[in-house]
Amino acid sequence: MTTLELKDTEIFDLIKQEEYRQKNKIRLIASENYVSRAVMEATGSVLTNKYSEGYPGKRYYEGQQFIDQVENVAIQRAKDLFGADHVNVQPYSGSPANLAVYLAFINPGDTILGMALPHGGHLTHGAKVSISGKYFNAESYSLDKETGLLNYDTILNKALACRPKILIAGHSAYPRILDFARFREIADACGALLMVDMAHFAGLVAGGAHPSPVPYADVITTTTHKSLRGPRGAMILCKQEYAQAIDKAVFPGLQGGPHNNTTAAIAVALKEASTDAFKLYAAQIVKNAKALAATLVSKGFNLVTGGTDNHLMLIDLTNKGVTGKIAAKALDAAGIVLNYNAVPYDTRKPFDPSGIRLGSAAVTSRGFQEEQMVQTGEWINAIISDPGNTALQAEVSAAVEKLCASFPAPGLEHLV
Ligand code: DSN
């Protein structure tokens, strides 16, 4: 028996059930992944016991002999992997990382310009319900109504009209590659700082399957737990001239002590992400997303922009006569887990929108290739074509479990 099992059966049992769920389901939530056992061990290590407000070499607590080294290793690995001048590895997650950028460079009432939330932007890019939309004058750009694509001329016009202090590029649900050179031109044209939130595609950048924003952006934020396949945490990468402002904004501006166990796990994940195996992984994520997208298009699904160039796709289910929520719940019952999602120009409410979002990072980690993605697309089509058919859901769920048994998930290989 493990200590946890002995000391707290209730939580132990729930964790075991979640392990079983992750092992036996096809997980298509675009922001999720499976971390390695090594990343989990670092996350669950004694580093969680240590306080270390400050930065390596300049802390407010003693006993930092090893913590300083851990943080320096994480910083150096991130700088090497992404080619960044400066990296801060302390943000607790993506939302605090984005807030730290605002705190570093702008004041309440200043203008920011980011992708609208219903069009694929993130809450912290200026959504009215978020602090980023309440404290700042948040303006947004939208996707083109006909193509579902970003229209850079429209963004330029909007930027020239509202003159943001920060122009934000990045998304949670845009299935195409971003043109960072165009974003740089737009930022320069309106005198804005260019911030890229690469949380979703950081792993693709690390693995060379997506262009890097580093040559173009002033500041880059990213979570570490999506396609990058690390622990739940975040980093801020920036040009040297902004290093001090960013560090001051993270601590003491926004946060107290960094989560050193997370920092260590980020370092481990960055080491993994700098291998040739990770390059293959990143390339396969994109191949898998394209295979799933092509299968769904062939079944008459309406993919926003018609397909994908990255790890995710967004589907408008209006032509299927099913809402996103009904589809997501039916698929969950069938062992295929994704999230319902607003689509651009959605006429439905965010809690019951018209679409679903799918991503290929997690299933690629467990070894799925194009063949398994096509099979998954066939199951998705069958379930959404008959969302009330619980017998079919049970049948697909059993088949999903059988397929998953042949593809052990990283970090869960020990489970029988
Ligand atoms: N909530 C995350 C996602 O699912 O994309 C973004 O932070």
Boltz pocket constraint, residues with backbone or C-beta under 6 A from the ligand:
constraints:
  - pocket:
      binder: B
      contacts: [[A, 30], [A, 31], [A, 94], [A, 122], [A, 172]]
      max_distance: 6.0
